[in-house]
Amino acid sequence: MSPARSTGGRGTPATVAAAEAEIEYTLHPYEPPPDAESYGAAAADALGVPHERVFKTLLAEVDGRLTVGVVPVSGTLDLKALAAAAGGKKAQMADPRDAERATGYVVGGISPLGQRRRLPTVVDESASGFATVYVSAGRRGLQIELAPADLVRLTGARLAAIARR
Protein backbone atom coordinates (compact mmCIF):
# COMPACT_ATOMS: atom_id res chain seq x y z
CA MET A 1 0.00 0.00 0.00
CA SER A 2 1.44 3.34 -0.94
CA PRO A 3 0.37 6.77 0.20
CA ALA A 4 -2.40 8.17 -1.96
CA ARG A 5 -3.34 11.79 -1.90
CA SER A 6 -6.79 13.06 -2.64
CA THR A 7 -7.39 14.67 -5.96
CA GLY A 8 -8.99 18.03 -6.10
CA GLY A 9 -8.64 20.59 -3.34
CA ARG A 10 -7.49 19.63 0.10
CA GLY A 11 -9.76 16.60 0.24
CA THR A 12 -12.02 15.75 3.15
CA PRO A 13 -11.06 16.40 6.78
CA ALA A 14 -10.38 12.64 7.04
CA THR A 15 -7.95 12.58 4.11
CA VAL A 16 -6.29 15.77 5.34
CA ALA A 17 -5.84 14.21 8.81
CA ALA A 18 -4.31 11.07 7.28
CA ALA A 19 -1.97 13.07 5.05
CA GLU A 20 -0.87 15.35 7.89
CA ALA A 21 -0.14 12.29 10.07
CA GLU A 22 2.05 10.98 7.24
CA ILE A 23 0.61 7.48 7.44
CA GLU A 24 0.31 5.07 4.55
CA TYR A 25 -3.19 4.90 3.16
CA THR A 26 -5.05 4.29 -0.06
CA LEU A 27 -8.24 6.01 -1.16
CA HIS A 28 -10.93 3.92 -2.82
CA PRO A 29 -13.65 5.86 -4.64
CA TYR A 30 -16.81 4.04 -5.71
CA GLU A 31 -20.27 4.94 -6.94
CA PRO A 32 -22.63 4.75 -3.95
CA PRO A 33 -26.08 3.43 -4.78
CA PRO A 34 -28.69 6.11 -3.99
CA ASP A 35 -31.07 3.64 -2.35
CA ALA A 36 -28.58 1.72 -0.18
CA GLU A 37 -29.99 0.37 3.07
CA SER A 38 -26.46 0.00 4.45
CA TYR A 39 -23.83 2.44 3.24
CA GLY A 40 -21.03 0.24 4.60
CA ALA A 41 -22.26 -2.96 2.97
CA ALA A 42 -22.74 -1.06 -0.31
CA ALA A 43 -19.13 0.17 -0.07
CA ALA A 44 -17.82 -3.34 0.60
CA ASP A 45 -19.80 -4.76 -2.31
CA ALA A 46 -18.78 -1.98 -4.71
CA LEU A 47 -15.10 -2.41 -3.81
CA GLY A 48 -15.19 -6.22 -3.73
CA VAL A 49 -13.90 -6.29 -0.15
CA PRO A 50 -15.09 -8.74 2.53
CA HIS A 51 -17.64 -7.09 4.81
CA GLU A 52 -15.49 -7.96 7.84
CA ARG A 53 -12.73 -5.57 6.62
CA VAL A 54 -14.99 -2.57 6.02
CA PHE A 55 -15.87 -0.71 9.20
CA LYS A 56 -18.78 1.64 9.80
CA THR A 57 -18.63 4.63 12.10
CA LEU A 58 -21.59 4.93 14.47
CA LEU A 59 -22.31 7.48 17.16
CA ALA A 60 -24.00 6.68 20.43
CA GLU A 61 -24.65 8.54 23.64
CA VAL A 62 -22.91 6.85 26.54
CA ASP A 63 -24.31 8.27 29.78
CA GLY A 64 -25.30 11.35 27.75
CA ARG A 65 -21.87 11.84 26.13
CA LEU A 66 -21.36 11.31 22.39
CA THR A 67 -19.09 8.34 21.73
CA VAL A 68 -17.89 6.82 18.46
CA GLY A 69 -18.12 3.08 17.81
CA VAL A 70 -16.30 1.63 14.80
CA VAL A 71 -17.52 -1.86 13.88
CA PRO A 72 -17.43 -4.15 10.83
CA VAL A 73 -20.32 -3.66 8.41
CA SER A 74 -20.92 -7.41 8.76
CA GLY A 75 -22.03 -6.88 12.36
CA THR A 76 -23.93 -4.51 14.60
CA LEU A 77 -22.87 -2.26 17.43
CA ASP A 78 -23.38 -3.83 20.87
CA LEU A 79 -24.48 -0.79 22.87
CA LYS A 80 -23.94 -2.48 26.22
CA ALA A 81 -20.37 -3.43 25.26
CA LEU A 82 -19.71 0.10 23.94
CA ALA A 83 -20.91 1.61 27.21
CA ALA A 84 -18.64 -0.70 29.20
CA ALA A 85 -15.63 -0.01 26.92
CA ALA A 86 -16.21 3.74 27.28
CA GLY A 87 -16.45 3.51 31.04
CA GLY A 88 -20.18 4.15 31.16
CA LYS A 89 -23.33 2.35 32.18
CA LYS A 90 -25.91 3.03 29.46
CA ALA A 91 -25.70 3.68 25.74
CA GLN A 92 -28.22 4.50 23.05
CA MET A 93 -27.80 5.45 19.42
CA ALA A 94 -27.29 9.18 18.91
CA ASP A 95 -29.72 11.31 16.97
CA PRO A 96 -28.37 11.50 13.38
CA ARG A 97 -28.50 15.33 13.47
CA ASP A 98 -26.36 15.36 16.62
CA ALA A 99 -23.91 12.96 14.96
CA GLU A 100 -23.64 15.20 11.89
CA ARG A 101 -23.23 18.35 13.98
CA ALA A 102 -20.53 16.84 16.21
CA THR A 103 -18.50 15.21 13.44
CA GLY A 104 -18.95 17.63 10.55
CA TYR A 105 -19.93 14.75 8.27
CA VAL A 106 -23.24 13.54 6.84
CA VAL A 107 -24.75 10.20 7.81
CA GLY A 108 -23.42 7.54 5.44
CA GLY A 109 -20.13 9.42 5.14
CA ILE A 110 -19.12 9.82 8.78
CA SER A 111 -15.44 9.04 9.17
CA PRO A 112 -13.72 8.28 12.45
CA LEU A 113 -10.86 10.49 11.16
CA GLY A 114 -10.83 14.28 11.04
CA GLN A 115 -14.00 14.84 13.02
CA ARG A 116 -14.94 18.41 13.97
CA ARG A 117 -14.19 17.64 17.59
CA ARG A 118 -12.45 14.64 19.06
CA LEU A 119 -14.91 12.26 20.66
CA PRO A 120 -14.18 9.17 22.73
CA THR A 121 -13.74 6.37 20.21
CA VAL A 122 -13.82 2.58 20.48
CA VAL A 123 -12.79 0.36 17.55
CA ASP A 124 -13.94 -3.25 17.51
CA GLU A 125 -11.01 -5.50 18.33
CA SER A 126 -11.58 -7.55 15.16
CA ALA A 127 -9.84 -4.74 13.24
CA SER A 128 -6.50 -5.84 14.68
CA GLY A 129 -6.81 -9.14 12.80
CA PHE A 130 -6.25 -7.45 9.44
CA ALA A 131 -3.20 -5.79 7.89
CA THR A 132 -5.50 -3.00 6.67
CA VAL A 133 -9.12 -1.99 7.15
CA TYR A 134 -11.47 0.34 5.31
CA VAL A 135 -13.41 3.22 6.86
CA SER A 136 -15.27 6.14 5.36
CA ALA A 137 -12.96 8.84 4.08
CA GLY A 138 -15.51 11.51 4.92
CA ARG A 139 -18.08 11.32 2.17
CA ARG A 140 -20.33 8.75 0.59
CA GLY A 141 -18.49 7.06 -2.22
CA LEU A 142 -14.98 7.26 -0.73
CA GLN A 143 -13.27 4.78 1.58
CA ILE A 144 -9.81 5.04 3.07
CA GLU A 145 -7.74 1.90 3.60
CA LEU A 146 -5.23 2.07 6.43
CA ALA A 147 -3.53 -0.04 9.09
CA PRO A 148 -5.67 -0.64 12.18
CA ALA A 149 -2.87 0.69 14.40
CA ASP A 150 -2.93 3.98 12.48
CA LEU A 151 -6.72 4.16 12.81
CA VAL A 152 -6.44 3.68 16.57
CA ARG A 153 -3.59 6.18 16.90
CA LEU A 154 -5.22 8.90 14.78
CA THR A 155 -8.54 8.67 16.62
CA GLY A 156 -7.13 8.11 20.11
CA ALA A 157 -9.32 5.00 20.21
CA ARG A 158 -9.23 1.95 22.36
CA LEU A 159 -9.80 -1.57 21.05
CA ALA A 160 -12.63 -3.61 22.58
CA ALA A 161 -15.18 -6.25 21.60
CA ILE A 162 -18.10 -3.96 20.70
CA ALA A 163 -19.57 -5.75 17.66
CA ARG A 164 -22.20 -8.44 17.50
CA ARG A 165 -21.69 -10.80 14.59
C-alpha positions as CSV (number, residue, x, y, z in Angstrom):
1,M,0.0,0.0,0.0
2,S,1.4,3.3,-0.9
3,P,0.4,6.8,0.2
4,A,-2.4,8.2,-2.0
5,R,-3.3,11.8,-1.9
6,S,-6.8,13.1,-2.6
7,T,-7.4,14.7,-6.0
8,G,-9.0,18.0,-6.1
9,G,-8.6,20.6,-3.3
10,R,-7.5,19.6,0.1
11,G,-9.8,16.6,0.2
12,T,-12.0,15.7,3.1
13,P,-11.1,16.4,6.8
14,A,-10.4,12.6,7.0
15,T,-7.9,12.6,4.1
16,V,-6.3,15.8,5.3
17,A,-5.8,14.2,8.8
18,A,-4.3,11.1,7.3
19,A,-2.0,13.1,5.0
20,E,-0.9,15.3,7.9
21,A,-0.1,12.3,10.1
22,E,2.1,11.0,7.2
23,I,0.6,7.5,7.4
24,E,0.3,5.1,4.6
25,Y,-3.2,4.9,3.2
26,T,-5.1,4.3,-0.1
27,L,-8.2,6.0,-1.2
28,H,-10.9,3.9,-2.8
29,P,-13.7,5.9,-4.6
30,Y,-16.8,4.0,-5.7
31,E,-20.3,4.9,-6.9
32,P,-22.6,4.7,-4.0
33,P,-26.1,3.4,-4.8
34,P,-28.7,6.1,-4.0
35,D,-31.1,3.6,-2.3
36,A,-28.6,1.7,-0.2
37,E,-30.0,0.4,3.1
38,S,-26.5,0.0,4.5
39,Y,-23.8,2.4,3.2
40,G,-21.0,0.2,4.6
41,A,-22.3,-3.0,3.0
42,A,-22.7,-1.1,-0.3
43,A,-19.1,0.2,-0.1
44,A,-17.8,-3.3,0.6
45,D,-19.8,-4.8,-2.3
46,A,-18.8,-2.0,-4.7
47,L,-15.1,-2.4,-3.8
48,G,-15.2,-6.2,-3.7
49,V,-13.9,-6.3,-0.2
50,P,-15.1,-8.7,2.5
51,H,-17.6,-7.1,4.8
52,E,-15.5,-8.0,7.8
53,R,-12.7,-5.6,6.6
54,V,-15.0,-2.6,6.0
55,F,-15.9,-0.7,9.2
56,K,-18.8,1.6,9.8
57,T,-18.6,4.6,12.1
58,L,-21.6,4.9,14.5
59,L,-22.3,7.5,17.2
60,A,-24.0,6.7,20.4
61,E,-24.6,8.5,23.6
62,V,-22.9,6.9,26.5
63,D,-24.3,8.3,29.8
64,G,-25.3,11.3,27.8
65,R,-21.9,11.8,26.1
66,L,-21.4,11.3,22.4
67,T,-19.1,8.3,21.7
68,V,-17.9,6.8,18.5
69,G,-18.1,3.1,17.8
70,V,-16.3,1.6,14.8
71,V,-17.5,-1.9,13.9
72,P,-17.4,-4.1,10.8
73,V,-20.3,-3.7,8.4
74,S,-20.9,-7.4,8.8
75,G,-22.0,-6.9,12.4
76,T,-23.9,-4.5,14.6
77,L,-22.9,-2.3,17.4
78,D,-23.4,-3.8,20.9
79,L,-24.5,-0.8,22.9
80,K,-23.9,-2.5,26.2
81,A,-20.4,-3.4,25.3
82,L,-19.7,0.1,23.9
83,A,-20.9,1.6,27.2
84,A,-18.6,-0.7,29.2
85,A,-15.6,0.0,26.9
86,A,-16.2,3.7,27.3
87,G,-16.5,3.5,31.0
88,G,-20.2,4.2,31.2
89,K,-23.3,2.4,32.2
90,K,-25.9,3.0,29.5
91,A,-25.7,3.7,25.7
92,Q,-28.2,4.5,23.0
93,M,-27.8,5.5,19.4
94,A,-27.3,9.2,18.9
95,D,-29.7,11.3,17.0
96,P,-28.4,11.5,13.4
97,R,-28.5,15.3,13.5
98,D,-26.4,15.4,16.6
99,A,-23.9,13.0,15.0
100,E,-23.6,15.2,11.9
101,R,-23.2,18.3,14.0
102,A,-20.5,16.8,16.2
103,T,-18.5,15.2,13.4
104,G,-19.0,17.6,10.6
105,Y,-19.9,14.7,8.3
106,V,-23.2,13.5,6.8
107,V,-24.7,10.2,7.8
108,G,-23.4,7.5,5.4
109,G,-20.1,9.4,5.1
110,I,-19.1,9.8,8.8
111,S,-15.4,9.0,9.2
112,P,-13.7,8.3,12.5
113,L,-10.9,10.5,11.2
114,G,-10.8,14.3,11.0
115,Q,-14.0,14.8,13.0
116,R,-14.9,18.4,14.0
117,R,-14.2,17.6,17.6
118,R,-12.4,14.6,19.1
119,L,-14.9,12.3,20.7
120,P,-14.2,9.2,22.7
121,T,-13.7,6.4,20.2
122,V,-13.8,2.6,20.5
123,V,-12.8,0.4,17.6
124,D,-13.9,-3.3,17.5
125,E,-11.0,-5.5,18.3
126,S,-11.6,-7.5,15.2
127,A,-9.8,-4.7,13.2
128,S,-6.5,-5.8,14.7
129,G,-6.8,-9.1,12.8
130,F,-6.3,-7.5,9.4
131,A,-3.2,-5.8,7.9
132,T,-5.5,-3.0,6.7
133,V,-9.1,-2.0,7.2
134,Y,-11.5,0.3,5.3
135,V,-13.4,3.2,6.9
136,S,-15.3,6.1,5.4
137,A,-13.0,8.8,4.1
138,G,-15.5,11.5,4.9
139,R,-18.1,11.3,2.2
140,R,-20.3,8.7,0.6
141,G,-18.5,7.1,-2.2
142,L,-15.0,7.3,-0.7
143,Q,-13.3,4.8,1.6
144,I,-9.8,5.0,3.1
145,E,-7.7,1.9,3.6
146,L,-5.2,2.1,6.4
147,A,-3.5,0.0,9.1
148,P,-5.7,-0.6,12.2
149,A,-2.9,0.7,14.4
150,D,-2.9,4.0,12.5
151,L,-6.7,4.2,12.8
152,V,-6.4,3.7,16.6
153,R,-3.6,6.2,16.9
154,L,-5.2,8.9,14.8
155,T,-8.5,8.7,16.6
156,G,-7.1,8.1,20.1
157,A,-9.3,5.0,20.2
158,R,-9.2,1.9,22.4
159,L,-9.8,-1.6,21.1
160,A,-12.6,-3.6,22.6
161,A,-15.2,-6.3,21.6
162,I,-18.1,-4.0,20.7
163,A,-19.6,-5.7,17.7
164,R,-22.2,-8.4,17.5
165,R,-21.7,-10.8,14.6
